[in-house]
Amino acid sequence: MTPLHPRGVLMNLEFSAAKSAATLAVPGSGTVVARIDFREDEHGVFLDYLWTNPMFRGQGYARQMLNAFAEFVRSSGKGITPLCGVARAMMQGDPRYDDLLPQNFGESPG
């Protein structure tokens, strides 16, 4: 687990390939703040779903979760294909994720 301190609140970020989920939670409370569901294969990581607890929306937790997830995937040497529309919108056109997205990602078929 990696301790995070978003907005001054101690949180734990846990990545579990066995569960195929990444969860940002308030320690000791069982409260899930944000979650990423993903799958891996030999080609890369597919980000299926990015979810934020409605009580924590609009506070930057989804972005923080996505940034931490990007670093997690980057350290594995793989890339991310965001299938979730929210994650795709957050990643597309943001240079912080250019090295992780598939080449020609977001281009219209010509």
C-alpha positions, 0 to 999 in steps of 0.5 A: 500500500502507498500512503497518499495525502490528497487534500490533507486526508491520509489515504491508502492506494492499493493495486492488486493484480489478483483483484484487477483493481486499484482502490483509494480508501480512507484507512480504517474506515472501509470507505472507498474514495476511488477505484480503477478496474483493469485487465492486463495481457501481454500487450498492455493494460486495459482500463475498464472503469474509473469510479469515484465515490459520490461523496468525494467527486469534484475534489480531484481524487479521480485525477490523483487516482489516474496519475498514480495508476499511470505511474504504476503501469509505467513502472511495468513498462506497459501502456494503457488503453482506456476503455472507460469514457471518463478515463479516456477523456481525462487522458486523451490530449494530456501530455502526461499520458502520451507515453502510455497511450497506444500510438494513433489513440483518439484519431478518427479512422481515415 
